[in-house]
Amino acid sequence: MFSEYIAGGEYGRVFSSWVKIDNRVSKVAIKVLGKSGVTKKIHQEFHRMVENLHKLNSLHICTPHLLLQSEKCLLQIMPLGGKSVGKYLKDLRKEHKGHCEKKFHFGCNAGMSISQVLHYYPQILRALSFLHEKGLMHGDVKPDNMILQEKGVLQLIDLDSIRQDEPGSRCGTAGYAAP
C-alpha cells in the first residue's frame, strides 16, 4: 500500500502512495497514527479536525481527501504534490554548498529570491487570515508545513495542529511556535 516513507513526527509517520479517487489515480500522502501510542487527547484532536474540515475550503489550505479509523490506527489521506518550502530551501543550500561559508550568508543566493518571497508571502497570510476568520489557528507554521504546489500556489499542511483560537493555547514545533 505505501510506496515511500516521507517523514515522521511526534504523532505519526507519513508515507506516499497512489490511490484511485473519483476515477483518477492520484499521488497521496498517508499519515498513519498508531493507536497504541495515541493518547485520548490525540484521539480527540483527530475527531476535532474531522469536525473542522467542512470549514476549511481554501486554495491555500491542503485538506485531506479522507480520514479513516480502524482498530489499530488513524489515517489521513491527503493530496501529495509539490515540495515543502523546507525541502526547497535545503535543496537550494545543497546546490550552493561551497559558494557560501555561512548557512545564511546574505547575498549567497541560498534562499528564495525577493520575487518568490513577494509571490508566496501573501498566500501564507491569506491562509492564516482564512483560519482566523473561522476562529481557528494553525499551531505549527514552519517551512516543512508549507507546500509549493504547481502553478505557483502555496498551501499549508499538517492540519493536526489547527486549534480553536483561544487565549493562552499553545502548540507547535519548538523554534517555530509563537511565544
Contacts in CASP RR format, 6 or more apart in sequence:
PFRMAT RR
TARGET T0000
AUTHOR 0000-0000-0000
METHOD contacts of the structure
MODEL  1
MFSEYIAGGEYGRVFSSWVKIDNRVSKVAIKVLGKSGVTKKIHQEFHRMV
ENLHKLNSLHICTPHLLLQSEKCLLQIMPLGGKSVGKYLKDLRKEHKGHC
EKKFHFGCNAGMSISQVLHYYPQILRALSFLHEKGLMHGDVKPDNMILQE
KGVLQLIDLDSIRQDEPGSRCGTAGYAAP
1 17 0 8 1.000
1 30 0 8 1.000
2 15 0 8 1.000
2 16 0 8 1.000
2 17 0 8 1.000
2 30 0 8 1.000
3 15 0 8 1.000
3 16 0 8 1.000
3 17 0 8 1.000
3 18 0 8 1.000
4 15 0 8 1.000
4 16 0 8 1.000
5 13 0 8 1.000
5 14 0 8 1.000
5 15 0 8 1.000
6 14 0 8 1.000
6 15 0 8 1.000
6 16 0 8 1.000
6 29 0 8 1.000
7 13 0 8 1.000
7 14 0 8 1.000
7 144 0 8 1.000
8 14 0 8 1.000
11 31 0 8 1.000
11 33 0 8 1.000
11 38 0 8 1.000
11 42 0 8 1.000
11 160 0 8 1.000
12 31 0 8 1.000
12 32 0 8 1.000
12 33 0 8 1.000
12 34 0 8 1.000
13 31 0 8 1.000
13 32 0 8 1.000
14 29 0 8 1.000
14 30 0 8 1.000
14 31 0 8 1.000
14 32 0 8 1.000
15 29 0 8 1.000
15 30 0 8 1.000
15 32 0 8 1.000
16 27 0 8 1.000
16 28 0 8 1.000
16 29 0 8 1.000
16 30 0 8 1.000
16 80 0 8 1.000
17 27 0 8 1.000
17 28 0 8 1.000
17 30 0 8 1.000
18 25 0 8 1.000
18 26 0 8 1.000
18 27 0 8 1.000
18 28 0 8 1.000
19 25 0 8 1.000
19 26 0 8 1.000
19 28 0 8 1.000
19 65 0 8 1.000
19 77 0 8 1.000
20 26 0 8 1.000
21 28 0 8 1.000
21 65 0 8 1.000
26 79 0 8 1.000
26 80 0 8 1.000
27 79 0 8 1.000
27 80 0 8 1.000
27 81 0 8 1.000
28 65 0 8 1.000
28 77 0 8 1.000
28 78 0 8 1.000
28 79 0 8 1.000
28 80 0 8 1.000
29 77 0 8 1.000
29 78 0 8 1.000
29 79 0 8 1.000
29 80 0 8 1.000
30 75 0 8 1.000
30 76 0 8 1.000
30 77 0 8 1.000
30 78 0 8 1.000
31 75 0 8 1.000
31 76 0 8 1.000
31 78 0 8 1.000
31 160 0 8 1.000
32 73 0 8 1.000
32 74 0 8 1.000
32 75 0 8 1.000
33 42 0 8 1.000
33 46 0 8 1.000
33 73 0 8 1.000
33 74 0 8 1.000
33 75 0 8 1.000
33 76 0 8 1.000
34 72 0 8 1.000
34 73 0 8 1.000
34 74 0 8 1.000
35 71 0 8 1.000
35 72 0 8 1.000
35 73 0 8 1.000
35 74 0 8 1.000
36 72 0 8 1.000
38 46 0 8 1.000
38 74 0 8 1.000
43 74 0 8 1.000
45 160 0 8 1.000
46 67 0 8 1.000
46 69 0 8 1.000
46 74 0 8 1.000
46 160 0 8 1.000
49 67 0 8 1.000
49 159 0 8 1.000
49 160 0 8 1.000
49 162 0 8 1.000
50 67 0 8 1.000
52 134 0 8 1.000
52 136 0 8 1.000
52 159 0 8 1.000
52 162 0 8 1.000
53 63 0 8 1.000
53 64 0 8 1.000
53 67 0 8 1.000
53 159 0 8 1.000
55 134 0 8 1.000
55 136 0 8 1.000
56 63 0 8 1.000
56 131 0 8 1.000
56 134 0 8 1.000
56 159 0 8 1.000
56 162 0 8 1.000
57 63 0 8 1.000
58 126 0 8 1.000
58 127 0 8 1.000
58 130 0 8 1.000
59 153 0 8 1.000
59 155 0 8 1.000
60 123 0 8 1.000
60 124 0 8 1.000
60 126 0 8 1.000
60 127 0 8 1.000
60 130 0 8 1.000
60 153 0 8 1.000
60 154 0 8 1.000
60 155 0 8 1.000
60 156 0 8 1.000
61 127 0 8 1.000
61 130 0 8 1.000
61 131 0 8 1.000
61 155 0 8 1.000
61 156 0 8 1.000
61 159 0 8 1.000
62 78 0 8 1.000
62 79 0 8 1.000
62 147 0 8 1.000
62 155 0 8 1.000
62 156 0 8 1.000
62 157 0 8 1.000
62 159 0 8 1.000
63 78 0 8 1.000
63 159 0 8 1.000
64 76 0 8 1.000
64 77 0 8 1.000
64 78 0 8 1.000
64 159 0 8 1.000
65 77 0 8 1.000
65 78 0 8 1.000
65 79 0 8 1.000
66 75 0 8 1.000
66 76 0 8 1.000
66 77 0 8 1.000
67 74 0 8 1.000
67 75 0 8 1.000
67 76 0 8 1.000
67 77 0 8 1.000
68 74 0 8 1.000
68 75 0 8 1.000
68 77 0 8 1.000
69 75 0 8 1.000
76 159 0 8 1.000
76 160 0 8 1.000
78 157 0 8 1.000
81 147 0 8 1.000
81 149 0 8 1.000
81 150 0 8 1.000
82 147 0 8 1.000
82 148 0 8 1.000
82 149 0 8 1.000
82 150 0 8 1.000
83 91 0 8 1.000
83 147 0 8 1.000
83 148 0 8 1.000
84 143 0 8 1.000
84 144 0 8 1.000
84 145 0 8 1.000
84 146 0 8 1.000
84 147 0 8 1.000
84 148 0 8 1.000
84 157 0 8 1.000
85 120 0 8 1.000
85 143 0 8 1.000
85 144 0 8 1.000
85 146 0 8 1.000
85 147 0 8 1.000
85 148 0 8 1.000
85 154 0 8 1.000
86 143 0 8 1.000
86 144 0 8 1.000
86 146 0 8 1.000
87 144 0 8 1.000
88 112 0 8 1.000
88 148 0 8 1.000
89 110 0 8 1.000
89 111 0 8 1.000
89 112 0 8 1.000
89 143 0 8 1.000
92 109 0 8 1.000
92 110 0 8 1.000
92 111 0 8 1.000
92 112 0 8 1.000
93 100 0 8 1.000
93 103 0 8 1.000
93 110 0 8 1.000
93 111 0 8 1.000
96 108 0 8 1.000
96 109 0 8 1.000
96 110 0 8 1.000
99 108 0 8 1.000
99 109 0 8 1.000
99 110 0 8 1.000
100 108 0 8 1.000
100 110 0 8 1.000
102 108 0 8 1.000
103 110 0 8 1.000
104 110 0 8 1.000
112 120 0 8 1.000
119 152 0 8 1.000
120 146 0 8 1.000
120 148 0 8 1.000
120 152 0 8 1.000
120 154 0 8 1.000
123 153 0 8 1.000
123 154 0 8 1.000
124 141 0 8 1.000
124 146 0 8 1.000
124 154 0 8 1.000
124 156 0 8 1.000
127 138 0 8 1.000
127 154 0 8 1.000
127 155 0 8 1.000
127 156 0 8 1.000
128 138 0 8 1.000
128 141 0 8 1.000
128 156 0 8 1.000
131 137 0 8 1.000
131 138 0 8 1.000
131 162 0 8 1.000
132 165 0 8 1.000
135 164 0 8 1.000
135 165 0 8 1.000
136 162 0 8 1.000
136 163 0 8 1.000
136 164 0 8 1.000
136 165 0 8 1.000
137 162 0 8 1.000
137 163 0 8 1.000
137 164 0 8 1.000
137 165 0 8 1.000
137 169 0 8 1.000
138 145 0 8 1.000
138 156 0 8 1.000
138 158 0 8 1.000
138 159 0 8 1.000
138 161 0 8 1.000
138 162 0 8 1.000
139 161 0 8 1.000
139 162 0 8 1.000
139 163 0 8 1.000
139 171 0 8 1.000
139 172 0 8 1.000
139 177 0 8 1.000
139 178 0 8 1.000
140 158 0 8 1.000
140 161 0 8 1.000
140 171 0 8 1.000
140 172 0 8 1.000
140 173 0 8 1.000
140 176 0 8 1.000
140 177 0 8 1.000
141 156 0 8 1.000
141 176 0 8 1.000
142 173 0 8 1.000
142 176 0 8 1.000
145 156 0 8 1.000
145 157 0 8 1.000
145 158 0 8 1.000
145 161 0 8 1.000
146 154 0 8 1.000
146 155 0 8 1.000
146 156 0 8 1.000
146 157 0 8 1.000
147 154 0 8 1.000
147 155 0 8 1.000
147 156 0 8 1.000
147 157 0 8 1.000
148 154 0 8 1.000
149 155 0 8 1.000
161 171 0 8 1.000
161 172 0 8 1.000
163 169 0 8 1.000
163 171 0 8 1.000
170 177 0 8 1.000
170 178 0 8 1.000
171 177 0 8 1.000
END
